[in-house]
Amino acid sequence: MSERAAAHIDRGWELHARRQYEQAIEEFRKAIEVDGNAIDAYYGLGLAAKAAGRKETAIAAFEKVLTLLPTVEDRGKAQILSRLTQAHLQWLRGSNGEA
C-alpha cells in the first residue's frame, strides 16, 4: 500500500474515533482512490458508513472486503476480518429487513 493511501486510512481512523463519520468516510474513499485494493480502507469505510446510518454504503464496502480477503497474506488477519465483516453484514441486512 502506498504512503498516500496509508495516510488517508490513518486520518480516517482518527476521524472515526472522534465520531466524525462523514469526514472519515471521505478519507477512506480517498485512500480507495489511491489504492483500489486497500482492504483496510474498505473496512474503515464500512464501519464509518454503518455508524453514520448509511447502510447501503456500508454493505457495499463490507462486500468488497470479502472479495479482497484472498489477497491478505496474513491468514490470521484475514480470518478476523472475515468474521467481523460477516457479522457487520448480518447486522446491517437484518436491520434492513433483508434475509
Residue pairs with C-beta under 8 A, 6 or more apart in sequence:
1 9
1 35
1 38
1 40
2 34
2 35
4 31
4 34
5 31
5 34
5 35
5 38
5 41
6 31
8 27
8 28
8 30
8 31
8 34
8 41
9 27
9 28
9 31
9 38
9 40
9 41
9 44
11 27
12 24
12 25
12 27
12 28
12 31
12 41
12 44
12 45
12 48
13 24
13 44
15 21
15 23
15 24
15 27
15 48
16 24
16 44
16 47
16 48
16 51
19 51
21 48
21 49
21 51
21 52
22 48
22 52
24 44
24 48
25 45
25 48
25 49
25 52
25 54
25 57
28 41
28 42
28 44
28 45
28 48
28 61
29 41
29 45
31 38
31 40
31 41
31 44
32 38
32 41
32 42
32 45
35 41
37 68
37 71
39 65
39 68
39 69
39 71
39 72
39 81
42 61
42 62
42 64
42 65
42 68
43 61
43 62
43 65
43 81
43 84
43 85
45 57
45 58
45 61
46 58
46 59
46 61
46 62
46 65
46 85
46 88
47 58
47 88
49 55
49 57
49 58
49 61
50 58
50 88
50 92
55 92
55 95
55 96
58 88
58 92
59 89
59 92
59 93
62 85
62 88
62 89
62 92
63 89
65 81
65 85
66 82
66 85
66 86
66 89
69 78
69 81
69 82
70 78
72 78
72 81
93 99
